[in-house]
Amino acid sequence: MEVSVAPRPTSRAATTKLRIGSTQTFASFDLSLKNEGDAPVSTFRIHAIVPRDVFFDSNSLFTVPDYEPLANPALRVVTLQLPPLPAGQTIRLHVEIGPPSGHAPFKIPFTVDAIELQAVGRLGSLAVIPPKS
């Protein structure tokens, strides 16, 4: 599987610059996830590790609660559960990210898990560069 922002895969260091809002900075964009395998994937989950103070929302079916805290209390995992994805097909997710004003640049790593995968797979990461305050 491959996740991309616009036409570029996140594995190629995609960077999103966030526009300035009144009290926060926001980015609104689509993530595309393509099953590049030769078999369908059953219901699967995408995980994004984001700073705890950063707003992260998606139009996916639903967000799964984070039951186990990470070793670093400044981070949290956002888990999106998605429907089956046939081989060669792409699903698009609309995502909004909103770090507080003046937030330092950060990366959001993405991973995937499904019954068909023997281990959690790394999809890449997205570098987020908020504007300087």
Phi, psi and omega in degrees: 000153180222135176252141180218155174250124188056225182268002186253131175294146179293339179293347178259030175059049176299139180236133176245123174266132185269143179277156183278131173252189182287313180239348178222170173252142182226147170232136180231119184203172178256137171256134176251134180236119183246133174277102181269007177278182180255011179222154178292156176251132178290188176311131184223168182234138173255134179243134175236130178261116184234154174301143184301329183270008181259131175285130178221120182221150180220159177269020182294175181305308174195159178262132181273133179300148179272108184272327181248120179292152177284163178298328179265110183294348179279354182243158174218160178254129172255121182246126179248123178266131187236158182286169178307148182230112180297156178303135177080354182268159181237140173244142181247133178241131174272129184234142172235133179236134180220093174281154176298156179304134178083007181296142177290155175303151180206166177245146175246104176282144179243136174229166180224146170220148179203163180303323183288341181268135181281340180214166175294130181261140178274130180260342184126189180218159181242123177275127179247124182241095178292154177293152177286141181274000000 
